Amino acid sequence: MNPQAALDAPRWQWIEGKKVEVEAQVDPAIVEGLRSRGHEITVKKDRSTFGRGQIIWRREDGTLVGATEGRTDGTVAAF
């Protein structure tokens, strides 16, 4: 994934045992697949508990690639 795609991807968090919370954007087939394997999945509409991030990635050629996400306000700056 490129940095922006990685930050935009739906997130999940392990709570304990087989309890996992996922963002509402997670594919329903994935949620059902996990449930069928015995996991307790909670789909959360509130994305604020899944963390935030900004990325600056230096490619092999020295080019800097920046990304930020929609879960919070933020920006990426590189020089």
C-alpha positions in Angstrom: 0.0 0.0 0.0 1.1 3.5 -0.5 1.1 5.7 2.6 -2.3 7.3 1.9 -4.0 4.0 1.3 -2.5 2.6 4.5 -3.9 5.5 6.5 -7.3 5.3 4.8 -7.7 1.6 5.4 -10.3 0.5 7.9 -8.9 -0.2 11.4 -9.5 -2.7 14.1 -8.4 -3.1 17.7 -8.1 -6.1 19.9 -9.8 -5.7 23.2 -9.2 -9.0 25.0 -9.7 -12.7 24.4 -11.7 -12.9 21.1 -13.2 -9.4 21.5 -12.3 -7.1 18.6 -13.7 -3.7 17.6 -13.7 -2.7 14.0 -14.5 0.5 12.1 -17.8 0.5 10.2 -15.9 0.7 6.9 -14.6 -2.9 7.4 -16.1 -5.2 4.7 -19.1 -7.0 6.2 -17.8 -10.3 4.7 -14.7 -9.9 6.9 -16.8 -9.2 10.0 -19.0 -12.3 9.3 -16.0 -14.4 8.6 -14.5 -13.5 12.0 -17.7 -14.1 13.8 -18.0 -17.5 12.2 -14.6 -18.3 13.7 -15.8 -17.4 17.2 -14.7 -13.8 17.5 -16.8 -11.3 19.2 -16.9 -8.4 16.8 -18.2 -4.9 17.6 -18.7 -2.6 14.6 -18.1 1.0 15.8 -19.4 4.0 14.0 -17.3 6.3 16.2 -13.8 6.2 14.6 -12.1 8.4 17.3 -10.8 5.4 19.3 -8.8 3.9 16.5 -5.8 6.3 16.6 -4.5 8.8 14.2 -1.5 9.1 11.9 0.5 11.0 9.5 3.3 9.4 7.4 6.3 10.7 5.6 8.0 8.0 3.6 11.4 8.4 2.0 11.5 6.4 -1.2 14.7 4.8 -2.4 15.3 7.6 -4.9 15.1 10.1 -2.0 11.7 11.5 -2.9 9.5 12.2 0.2 5.8 11.0 0.0 3.5 12.4 2.7 0.0 11.3 3.8 -2.5 12.2 6.4 -5.9 10.9 7.3 -9.6 11.9 7.7 -10.0 10.6 11.3 -8.6 13.9 12.5 -7.4 17.2 11.3 -3.8 17.2 10.4 -1.2 17.9 7.7 2.1 16.5 6.5 5.0 18.8 5.8 8.5 17.7 4.5 11.5 19.6 3.2 
